[in-house]
């Protein structure tokens, strides 16, 4: 293909002019360049002419529809700030065109690099945070009437320190159900098979979302097991069988024909049993029942609760290591420094069970399902003079009416602290109640 040259100027459809500064990367659809646009730096995705021709091979109007879809998305705007959304499209130049978007900030790694162990998360809490960010982004996308066409490993940039997520290649997002693109492995089985009535929608996205989350947590393809490896050649027909007509989840409890292969699929074999049952059940439901009935796939709201529960089960040792605690009454040992902790007390509220361990937080979303933010409502703190004493600090603007185990009632004002003791009840506005449970209850 002919690459754009440094210093080359290209007109935007809205009348502006951009100048090529440097090549940033290249993928199957096109090349990404650093550009100058009215004194500000942006990224330009410039399509390969061969890709645009291939769109017309699939559909006589494929290229036309594709470009019109990008223009429509620019006009409608981004679902939220996690998307590196198209902001302007270029005029046709040399048989091709492109669109500009914000640059990826420093400190973000490609999701594919994380899957290939070229980059790694600093803490497990950041892994869970990235999963929550992806789920929230899917929710914002669907609330605006969009869905994905061609989700893949290259769609996500992740800050492995904080877990923050950015989503790119949003030219593959649409609100038009007549589009069906993508490749086996990410898109839903009914799209892989080419079912007559199958169309991209929020439920096909639900399958793709589960694939992303499974890869994030298990570092493996959820359908790549014995059946895949026993194939001498993965032809297009074989891919349709493995991912469309005869898909089998590698941990299907009722079908062991496609289990991970020992000494070949080490990641899922090691990681699957390390997760609590509710995580396993979420994947089983989507990749077993959901294969046959798309309505059974977990959607964003359900994944949000599951992932919040996983986040609430994380304990951070004094050495900084994250660990999971999800067994009642059990002690937990830090895998890094081997310090042993008794199981902590936990709070129950609105169906959540939150471990009360230094650093853990109660969010407004725990107390009120309608609250979309991650604002802190209460936080567990450690007494600096006596590390054995922990308390819950009121980080909200509400007064907490607290009933202690001895029957005494006190009011905890914003910014004040109540000692953590099993049996304490905290009444909140709106008839909500936080109940502190001992580790044995």
N, C-alpha and C positions, 0 to 999 in steps of 0.2 A: 504494500500500500504506500501511497505518497504521504509522507508526514508533513505537517505544517512546520514552517521554518521560523526561527527566532526573529522577531521584528515584523513578521507578517501581520497585516491588519485585516480584520474581517468585520463586516457590517452586521449589526444586530437588526432583527426585524422591527424593533421599536425605534430605530433611527440612530442608536448609539454605535460606537466603534470600539472594538477590543484589539489588543496587540498581544501576540504570542511572546512569552518570556522564556519558558522552559518546558520540557517534557517531564511529566510527573510519573506516568505509568501507562500500562497498556493491558487491555483485556480482550475478551472474545468479541465484544461489540464495537470497541473503539479505543481511542487513545485519550488520556487526560493530560491537559496542559495547564501550566500556571500562566495566567493572563493579567494584563492591566486593563481595567475598565474605569475610565474617568478618574485615574489616580488611585484606585483601590484594587487590591489583588483578589482575584477569584480563581476558581477552577473551571475549565472548559472541557466537557466531554464531547469529543469529535468522532462521529460514527465512521466506521469502515464502509466503503462503498459496497463491498461484498456482503456485509451484514444487511444493508438496506435492500440489495438485490434479492437476498434470501427471503426477506419479508414478503416481497412481491411473488416469490415462488410459492409461498404458502397460501397467499391470498392476493388476487389481482390488485386489490386496493390496500394491501398491507402497509406499504410505506406511507401512503397518504393518511390512513387511519392512525398510524403510529405517531406521525408528526402532529396531527390534529389533537391527539390525546395529550401530548406534552404541552401544547399551547393551551388546552383547556385546563390542565393542572396548574399551569402558571397563573392563569386568570383566577382560579378558585383558591389558590394559596395552600400553604403547608398545614398538615394536621396539628403539628406543634413544633417546638424548637429542636426536637431530636432528629429531624429530617434535614439532610442537606438537599433541600428542595430546588428544583429548577426555578430560576428567577427571570431568565430571559432566553430567547432562542435566536439563533443566527439566521441570516439569509443563506440561501443555497450558494455554495462556492465549490467549484470543481467537482460537481456531482455528489456533494455531501452537505451535511449541516451538523450543528451541535447545539448544546445549551450550556449556560453558565450557572454555577451554584457557588455557595460559600465554600471556602477552603476548610479542610480538616485541620483542627488545631493540633499543635504538638502534643505528644504524650498519649496518643491513641494508636492502638495496634489493630491490624486486620484480624478479623475473626478466624480466617484461615490460618494465620500464623499461630494463634492460640491452639487451634486444633492440631497443628503440626508440631507443637511444643517449641516453636521458635520464640514464643512469648508466653508468659505465665502470670496468673493472678498473684498478688502479694498476700491476700487473705481470702478465706472462703466466703466471708461476708461480702466481699467485692464481687465474687462469682454470682452469689444470690442476687446482689444488687443489680448486676447487669441483666440477669434473667427478668427481674421485676421491671427494669427499664424497657426491655424488648416487649414484654407483655403490655405495659402501659402505652407504648408507641402503637402497637397493633390496635389497642382499644381506641386511641385517638383517630387512627386511620379509618376504622370502621364507623365510628360516630359521624365522620364527615362523608360517609358514603363511598369511600375508596376500598379497594382490595388489591392484593398483589397478583402479578402474573408470573414472574420468574424469580422467585426467591432463591438465594444460594449463599454459599460461604462468604462471598465477597460483598454482601449487602451491609455488613456491620463493622463499625470501628468501635473499639472498646478501650477505655482507660482502665488498665488492669490494677491501678492503685485505688481508684475510687469506685469502679464498676460502672461509671457513666457510659452511656451508649449513644452513638450517632449512626444514622441509617442513610446509606447512599444508594445510587442507581435507582432513583425514584421515577425514572422514565418508564419503569416497569410497573407502575401503579396506575390503576384506572378506576373509573366508576361505571364502565360499560361492560356488561356481562357477555357481550359477544366475543370478547377477546379470550383466547385460551392459548397461553404460551407456557414455557417452562420445561424442565427436564425431569425425568424420573429420579426419585431419591428425595425430592423436596415437594413436588406437587402431589395432590391427592390422588389416590388410586383410580377414582372414576375419571379423572382427567387423563391419566396415563393410558387407561384403556380406551379412551375416546368414546365413552358412553354418549349416546345420541343426545340426551337431555342434560348432560353435565355441563355446567358453566362455572367459571371462576366466581367465587362469592366469599362471604365471611366464613362459611363452613369449610370450604376448600383451604382457606387461609388457616383455619384451626388445625388442620393436619400439618401444614407447613410450619406453623408456630411450634407444635409439639416436636417436630423434627429438629428445629433449632435448639429447643431446650434440652432435648435428649443428647444432642451432640455437645452442648455446653457442659452438661453434668457428667455424661458417660464417655465423652470423647470418642464417639463411634456412631455409625449409621444404625438406626433402629431396625432396619430390615436386612442388614448385611451379616449373614451368619453362614451356616453350613451349606445352605442351598446356593448361595452366591459363590462360595469358594469351590464347590464341586463342579462348577461349570468351567469347561475348558476355555471357552471364549464367550465373553459377554457381548453378544450381538444386540442390535436394536430390538429384535424379537424377544431375546432373553430378558432384557431390561423391562420390557412391557410385562412379561410374566412375573418377574420377581417383585416389581413395584406396582403392578396394576391388576393383572388377572388372578395371580396366586400369591399375594403378599402374606408373609408370616412374620409377626413380631418375634425378635430373637429371645424374648422372655415371656412368650405366650404361655400362660399356666396350663393350657389344655392342648398345646401342640408343641412338642419338643423337636420337631423336624428341622428347625432352623436356628438351633442354639449357637452361641459364639463358639469358635473353634479354639481349643486349648493350644497355647503357645503361639497363636496367631492373633487372637483378639483379647489381649491381656487387659486392656482398659475396661471394657464393660464387665468382664469376669470379676475384676477386682472391685470396681466402683459400685455396681448395682447393689450388692448386699450391704454396702456402707450407708445407704440412704434409708430413711424411715419408710415404713409400709405405706404411708399416705402418698409419698412421692411415687413409689412403685405402682400403686393402684391408679394414680392419675395417668401414667403412661400406658398401663394395661388397658384402661378404659378407652383411651383414644386410639391406640394401635391394635386393639382387638375388636371391641364392639364398634368403634368408630370406623373401622375399615369397611364394615358392612352397612352401617347406618350412620351417615355423617352427623345426624342430630345428636349422637351420643358423644361426639368429640368435646373435650373441654374448651370452653371459650374464655376470653380474657378475664372476665370477672371471677370465674372459677379458678383459673390459674393464679390470679392475684391473691386469693385467699390461701391457696396451697403454698405459694411462695412466701407469703407473709408468715405463715406458720413455720416454714423451714427457717426463715430468718430469726423467728422468735426462739427457735431451738438451738441457736448458736451461742456458745459461751466463749468469751475471750479470756485466756489465761493471763496472769500478771506478766508473763514473758512475751505476750503479744500474739501467741498462737491461737487460732480459732479452732474450736472443736464442737461437735454435735452432741447434744444430750436430748434424747427423746424416749428414754426408758424410765418409767416411774420408779423411784426408790433406789436406782442404781447410782453408784459412784462413777465419776469420770476421771480418766487419767490424761494429762496433757501429753500428746505424742512427741512434743519437742523437749520439754524439761522434766517430764514424768511426774510433775506435781499432781497429787490426787485431791479431788474436790468431792465433798458430799453433794448429793443432788440438791439443787437450790429450791427455795420456795417458788411458787409461780402464782400468777394472777389469772383469774378467769374473768372474761368480759366479752359479751356479744359473740360468744362461740369461740373466742380465741383463748389459748393457754400460753401465757408469756412468762418465760423464765426470768426470775428476778436475780440477775447476776450483774455485777458492776459493769456499767457501760450499756446495758440493754435498755431499751426505751419502749414506752407505751406511746403509740401514735394516735393522732386524732382519728385516723382511719380505723383503728381498733375499736374506738368508742362509738364512732358514727360511720356506718357503711357508706353514707352519702357524701362523706368528706373525702375528696380525691387527693388531697395533699399529703405530704409526709411530715407535717408539722409535729413536733414533739409535744406530747401531753404530760408525760411524766418520765423521769429518768432515774435509774438505779445508781446510787453513788456509794463510794466506800469511805468510811471514816479514816482520815489521814493519820490520826493518832492511834486508832485501833482497827486494823484491817479486817478483823473478824466481824465488825459491826457494819451492816449495810442499811441504807435507808432509801426511801422513794421520795424524790423531790417533785413538788408540784410545778410543772413547767407551763401550765395553762393559765388562763385568766379566770378560771372557775374556783369557787370555794369548795373544798372537799370536806364533807361531813363524815368524820371517821368514828367508828365504834370499835374500841379496843376489846381484847379478849376478856378483860376484867369488867366489861360493861360500861366503862367510862366513855363519854362522847367528847370529841374535840373537833375543832375546825382547823384545817390546814389551808392557810392562805397561799396565793401564788408566790412561788419562791421559797416556801417553807418545806420542811422535811418530816416524814413520819418513819419511825423505825419499822423494818420489815419483820413481822412476826406472823406465823401461821394463825389464821382465824380472824384477822383484822378485816373489817368491811368498810369500804369507802363508797359513800353515796354521792352520785354526781347529778347535775341538773338533767332533767328529762327522764327521771326515774331509772337511770343506768346505775349499775352497781359493780364495783371492782371488789373481788373477794380474794384475799391472800390465802393460798393453800400451802400447807407444809409439803415437803417432798414426798412424803409417804401417802398423801391423800390423792 
